[in-house]
Amino acid sequence: MNAASESTHRERARWRQVVGWGALAASLAANVGLAGACLELYRREQRVRLHPTFPVPAAAAPPAGRVQVLFLGDSRMQEWPDLPSERFATINAGGGGETTAQIRLRAAATLDAVRPQFVVLQAGMNDLKTMGALPDVAHDTEAACLTNLSALVALCRERGARVVLVPILPAAKPSLVRLPVWSSEIDAARRRVNAALRKRFASAAGIALLDERALGMDTAADYRDTLHFRAETYTKLEAAALKAIAAL
């Protein structure tokens, strides 16, 4: 083997070694990430077993001259900033990770404590995202999501609150961790539930449904991860909610 060939051979061997170590490092990082995700999911499951729902907020009367608004829903609602304080008193009862069934468990007590004039309701994605992992109960999951959302709206109206109903907004591209338990059926079910809600409540008194198309959600620009919105995204959601409140 001449000197040039020997040098080329050594260079290729060096690159194979670099690639091998790089692949090993990537594999280790991925496994650490997956282990961390599994641990967090385990902790979340144990919290839900101990406390199936978030606490009911303390009773609070709105300051004079301000409208009492209750935010009810999941983490998307939990992260929604308060409405302008010069006009509204906002009570945020969003619960991260909660399904519509969990929200329904605490809704009556929450409404009785807060006695809001308006409720902004956003929930459902935590129900539907389970369809990839639990395809055998997907049909029941979709049906229960619609039933629970309808019951929540009805409960708000029974308590005298007018309702701004936010449709189940889409998910962005699933992350690597979510891919094994994701399904295209999630978005199909989301669309069906939204269509059923529109049909059921479009002309109902005291209820305003936000128009998903008018919101113009961009799953690339408006999302910080698969399920959650960027802070600036809430600016257009707030504008739509305020318009709906004014209409009601």
Phi, psi and omega per residue, in radians:
M1 nan 2.198 -3.135
N2 -1.360 3.023 -3.044
A3 -1.092 -0.694 -3.116
A4 -1.136 -0.756 3.141
S5 -1.140 -0.709 3.133
E6 -1.110 -0.675 3.124
S7 -1.151 -0.741 3.111
T8 -1.094 -0.719 3.133
H9 -1.093 -0.773 3.134
R10 -1.123 -0.686 3.141
E11 -1.111 -0.760 3.121
R12 -1.129 -0.698 3.117
A13 -1.107 -0.700 3.123
R14 -1.103 -0.742 -3.138
W15 -1.172 -0.653 3.081
R16 -1.092 -0.663 3.124
Q17 -1.167 -0.743 3.124
V18 -1.088 -0.799 3.134
V19 -1.099 -0.728 3.133
G20 -1.079 -0.813 3.111
W21 -1.139 -0.641 3.106
G22 -1.109 -0.759 3.118
A23 -1.111 -0.701 3.116
L24 -1.112 -0.761 3.140
A25 -1.103 -0.734 3.118
A26 -1.101 -0.730 3.128
S27 -1.110 -0.752 3.119
L28 -1.103 -0.754 3.140
A29 -1.092 -0.737 3.135
A30 -1.111 -0.724 -3.141
N31 -1.189 -0.654 3.070
V32 -1.109 -0.750 3.121
G33 -1.085 -0.784 3.132
L34 -1.140 -0.680 3.105
A35 -1.118 -0.705 3.098
G36 -1.116 -0.713 3.117
A37 -1.126 -0.728 3.121
C38 -1.105 -0.718 3.128
L39 -1.110 -0.745 3.134
E40 -1.134 -0.709 3.103
L41 -1.124 -0.674 3.098
Y42 -1.105 -0.793 3.117
R43 -1.068 -0.725 3.135
R44 -1.105 -0.700 3.117
E45 -1.088 -0.733 -3.134
Q46 -1.157 -0.651 3.089
R47 -1.091 -0.748 -3.137
V48 -1.123 -0.647 3.108
R49 -1.131 -0.654 3.139
L50 -1.375 -0.687 -3.088
H51 -2.363 1.571 -3.040
P52 -1.041 -0.443 3.141
T53 -2.360 2.901 3.053
F54 -1.292 2.729 -3.131
P55 -1.101 2.649 3.045
V56 -1.343 2.309 3.138
P57 -1.124 2.697 3.108
A58 -1.163 2.569 3.107
A59 -1.052 2.425 -3.108
A60 -2.656 2.234 3.050
A61 -1.547 2.464 -3.133
P62 -1.226 2.532 3.033
P63 -1.012 2.645 -3.118
A64 -0.978 2.356 3.080
G65 1.481 0.027 3.129
R66 -2.073 2.597 -3.115
V67 -1.573 2.298 3.142
Q68 -1.464 2.097 -3.127
V69 -2.135 2.287 3.095
L70 -1.841 2.225 2.972
F71 -1.620 2.103 -3.087
L72 -2.217 2.281 3.139
G73 2.725 -2.608 -3.047
D74 -1.779 -2.707 -3.079
S75 -1.137 -0.530 3.096
R76 -1.089 -0.596 3.088
M77 -1.403 -0.630 3.137
Q78 -1.030 -0.586 -3.086
E79 -1.561 -0.042 -3.111
W80 -1.249 2.181 3.125
P81 -1.142 2.704 3.094
D82 -1.019 2.603 3.033
L83 -1.224 2.854 -3.077
P84 -0.884 2.157 -2.969
S85 -1.256 -0.299 3.124
E86 -1.274 -0.299 -3.123
R87 -2.065 -0.451 -2.986
F88 -2.267 2.591 2.922
A89 -1.918 1.958 -3.024
T90 -1.766 2.226 3.006
I91 -1.943 2.058 -3.084
N92 -1.704 1.961 3.096
A93 -2.011 0.604 3.030
G94 -1.296 2.552 -3.127
G95 -2.248 1.985 -3.108
G96 -1.025 2.241 3.094
G97 1.463 -0.100 -3.040
E98 -1.314 2.486 3.006
T99 -1.539 2.982 3.105
T100 -1.107 -0.552 3.105
A101 -1.125 -0.726 3.121
Q102 -1.172 -0.737 3.137
I103 -1.099 -0.686 3.141
R104 -1.119 -0.580 3.131
L105 -1.044 -0.629 -3.057
R106 -1.835 -0.030 -2.984
A107 -1.130 -0.795 -3.083
A108 -1.078 -0.809 3.137
A109 -1.119 -0.657 3.123
T110 -1.135 -0.811 3.126
L111 -1.094 -0.696 3.142
D112 -1.182 -0.566 3.133
A113 -1.315 -0.718 -3.029
V114 -1.563 -0.608 -3.092
R115 0.875 1.022 -3.062
P116 -1.328 2.728 2.996
Q117 -1.492 -0.537 3.106
F118 -2.326 2.551 3.004
V119 -2.153 2.242 2.973
V120 -1.767 2.049 -3.007
L121 -2.003 2.190 3.089
Q122 -2.476 2.013 3.140
A123 -2.860 3.008 3.038
G124 2.128 -0.547 -3.086
M125 -1.154 -0.560 3.121
N126 -1.188 -0.444 3.010
D127 -1.222 -0.943 -2.960
L128 -1.247 -0.490 -3.117
K129 -1.149 -0.271 3.128
T130 -1.349 -0.171 -3.004
M131 -1.160 -0.497 3.102
G132 -1.220 -0.628 -3.131
A133 -1.496 -0.456 -3.076
L134 -2.211 1.094 -3.071
P135 -1.130 -0.413 -3.104
D136 -1.213 -0.356 3.111
V137 -2.050 0.344 -3.075
A138 -1.041 -0.767 -3.126
H139 -1.072 -0.781 3.134
D140 -1.148 -0.638 3.123
T141 -1.092 -0.802 3.126
E142 -1.096 -0.782 -3.136
A143 -1.101 -0.735 -3.141
A144 -1.151 -0.655 3.109
C145 -1.042 -0.829 3.125
L146 -1.123 -0.764 3.136
T147 -1.066 -0.786 -3.101
N148 -1.189 -0.738 3.111
L149 -1.098 -0.741 3.120
S150 -1.101 -0.717 3.127
A151 -1.150 -0.653 3.107
L152 -1.128 -0.745 3.089
V153 -1.079 -0.809 -3.128
A154 -1.076 -0.694 3.141
L155 -1.123 -0.733 3.096
C156 -1.059 -0.772 -3.131
R157 -1.162 -0.651 3.095
E158 -1.085 -0.564 3.122
R159 -1.487 0.076 3.072
G160 1.522 0.128 -3.141
A161 -1.606 2.439 2.985
R162 -1.470 2.627 -2.920
V163 -2.120 2.239 2.907
V164 -1.775 1.904 -3.072
L165 -1.699 2.020 3.094
V166 -1.516 2.227 3.101
P167 -1.087 2.827 3.040
I168 -1.228 1.888 -3.072
L169 -1.382 2.666 -3.010
P170 -1.175 2.879 2.991
A171 -1.612 2.707 3.021
A172 -1.477 -3.012 -3.141
K173 -1.016 2.251 -3.118
P174 -1.122 2.475 3.104
S175 -1.248 2.950 -3.135
L176 -1.016 -0.694 -3.125
V177 -1.162 -0.600 -3.084
R178 -1.454 -0.352 -3.035
L179 -0.913 -0.756 -3.108
P180 -1.129 -0.359 -3.104
V181 -2.070 0.446 3.140
W182 -1.867 2.764 -3.122
S183 -2.657 2.534 3.061
S184 -1.141 -0.331 3.136
E185 -1.174 -0.367 3.134
I186 -1.056 -0.857 -3.115
D187 -1.247 -0.603 3.087
A188 -1.086 -0.742 3.112
A189 -1.154 -0.694 3.111
R190 -1.004 -0.780 -3.134
R191 -1.131 -0.694 3.138
R192 -1.153 -0.742 3.128
V193 -1.109 -0.786 3.117
N194 -1.048 -0.730 3.127
A195 -1.097 -0.721 3.127
A196 -1.154 -0.661 3.106
L197 -1.151 -0.721 3.099
R198 -1.067 -0.781 -3.131
K199 -1.108 -0.657 -3.063
R200 -1.356 -0.615 -2.970
F201 -2.089 0.035 -3.036
A202 -0.976 -0.659 -3.097
S203 -1.974 0.276 -3.107
A204 -1.367 2.469 -3.134
A205 -1.200 2.428 3.056
G206 1.337 0.216 -3.111
I207 -2.269 2.264 3.069
A208 -2.121 2.201 3.091
L209 -1.755 2.180 3.068
L210 -1.213 2.509 -3.115
D211 -1.585 1.999 -3.114
E212 -1.024 -0.709 -3.132
R213 -1.121 -0.678 3.137
A214 -1.199 -0.502 3.116
L215 -1.181 -0.519 3.091
G216 1.086 0.768 -3.130
M217 -1.145 2.330 3.116
D218 -1.993 1.960 -3.036
T219 -1.179 -0.226 3.061
A220 -1.584 -0.801 -3.028
A221 -1.524 -0.503 -2.992
D222 -1.677 -0.071 -3.038
Y223 -2.030 2.476 3.059
R224 -1.677 -0.328 3.031
D225 -2.705 -2.888 -3.044
T226 -1.010 -0.697 -2.985
L227 -1.984 -0.343 -2.929
H228 -1.952 2.644 -3.062
F229 -1.586 2.728 2.971
R230 -1.263 2.765 -3.112
A231 -1.028 -0.710 -3.087
E232 -1.227 -0.334 3.119
T233 -1.119 -0.536 -3.110
Y234 -1.180 -0.285 3.103
T235 -1.081 -0.808 -3.136
K236 -1.332 -0.514 3.054
L237 -1.151 -0.722 3.115
E238 -1.095 -0.752 3.136
A239 -1.038 -0.724 3.127
A240 -1.169 -0.701 -3.134
A241 -1.166 -0.746 3.129
L242 -1.103 -0.669 3.092
K243 -1.111 -0.723 3.130
A244 -1.170 -0.701 3.096
I245 -1.078 -0.762 3.115
A246 -1.080 -0.684 3.117
A247 -1.157 -0.593 3.127
L248 -1.335 nan nan
